[in-house]
Each structure stands twice: as structure tokens, then as C-alpha cells.
Amino acid sequence: MLGVGFLATMAAAVSSFRILTFVPGTGSTTTTSGALAWPKLKVTNVKSLEVLKPVTFNYPLDNTPNLLVKLGAKAENGVGPDGDIVAFSDICQHLGCFYAFQPSGSSPPCNAAYTASSPVAYCCCHGSVYDFLHNANVVSGPAPRPVPRAMLDYDDTSGDIYVVGMAPPNIYGHGPPGVTDPAQVLEYDLQGGQIVTEITLS
């Protein structure tokens, strides 16, 4: 347990330096027109998803992971035939750790005393909890704001699910924390890595 705690603390400490190294305008971006724009990319097809089985994909940059999950219950801003498919940045808004999805009734490996009462994200670094049914609002823990939502578009003819942008606030470590102006979110979130041109699930 001491070893796990030490590694989690070190991960949090290292990730907290991301924001200190961000300099606007110096990130690597790639656009065809020269103007910043969110790439629209196919993530998956609804037939490939299993309820409460999250998939990870990088967007909008190759170093900014997101979790996409079919929750099995209608969610705020959910897409798909049941309005239950959502995606959020997998980078905690507290200190930039990566969190894990927890279905209702499950406990994270780092805290057996906690049992999720609904589908949530649980960050083992410091215990931040995000409600996936309600736009990743903070349920408990030190996180000061929700994790950004990956905006999804559903094609009801083909069943394809596309990611079309990131909703505010900005991704942790990309610009000043808590930016909510959409133009600034676009600018900051598209700097600091290579823009993804094709989605690969993991």
C-alpha cells in the first residue's frame, strides 16, 4: 500500500508541472487553413459499445486521453439512441492525474471503502469524484471543476459516433486552469501536442 501511495503521489507531483511549462503559442498544431478548428473524427460505432465498458481515445491531441462510455441510463448531453453515451477528458482537474471509471456499486482499487452510487469517475491520486450522468460535475474531493466533456455527434443512420470538439473548461495543463471562454479553450486545448487526425481506441 505504501508503494502504491508513493507512486500516486509522484504521478500527481509530476503532472502538476504540466501547467508550469505551458507557453501559449508554442505548442505544435496542424490545420489545413491556418485557423484553429476542432477536428471532427469518427470514434466508434454504437454497435461496438458495451454498457459500462469504457473505451479510451486521444483527442484533440495525441497526449490528451478521453473516456467514452455507454452508461445504460440517459445522461446530460448524452448521445445515441438511448441518450446514454458520453465522453470526458481523462485528466483530473485537480492535479492532472488520470482517473478510472467506476460503474454503480463498484469500488476503486485504491479505496475499498468507497462504493459508487451511480456511474462516476474516481481519481485515486486524491479522491476526486465526477458524476458521469450529470456532465462530470464534481461530487466530492478536491477537484475545483468538472473535467471537460468531449462533444459527441451521433449519426442515427449509420450508428457512427464522432467527436467534434471539447466543451469548457480547458483540459488540465493546457493554459490557465478553469478557462471557460470557448475561443480560449479552443486555442489552449489545441496547443502542447500533435493534433489527432485519426482515432484509435484502447
Phi, psi and omega in degrees: 000321179297321179296316179297317179298319179297315180296319179297319179295317179296320179298319179295318181296315180296315183292335180292342179278352181304311185293331181290339183260002182279128176234113182305138175090353182256354181289163179269121178230154179224117174224155181278332185260349185092340178267143179290137178204145176293132173287141173258118186226144176287130178266309184192185174244145183303330181290343181271352185267143172250141180301131177065020175246095185290152172238149181252138174215149178269132179189143354280350181249164181287355179239018179236092183284154176227155172251131173246133182213141171268113191278338183083005176211144182303133184237154174300127183064017178288151179238177180097173184300332181254002180061033186238011181258123182226163176213141181219154173304138180268016181252114183300142181280358178280293180226016174085014176287162173268135181256179178232149177282139179233113175294164177305136177085357181260163178235143177288153181297338182272350184209085181293343180283343180264132176235125182291129179269350176205173179295119184224169167253135181236124180263116183286349179294310184217013172083019175291140182233132181240134182273107183288339177284338185235060172059031178060032175299149180287123178268317179199170180097180187277354182302131184276349184199164178296157171285148181297143176272132170281118184285126184249150176233129183250129176264106185286352176278314183262338186084005180286145178244126181246148169259133188236001180160180177240133176276156176297157003281175180292157179296138181305134179088358180244087181091180179301140183295140174083018178295132181241348178292121185305323180293320179288322177302315178301313182297311184289316185292340180264011178240147178106014179179182178273133177292134182287136178248350178208136182273132172239126182271149174219000000 
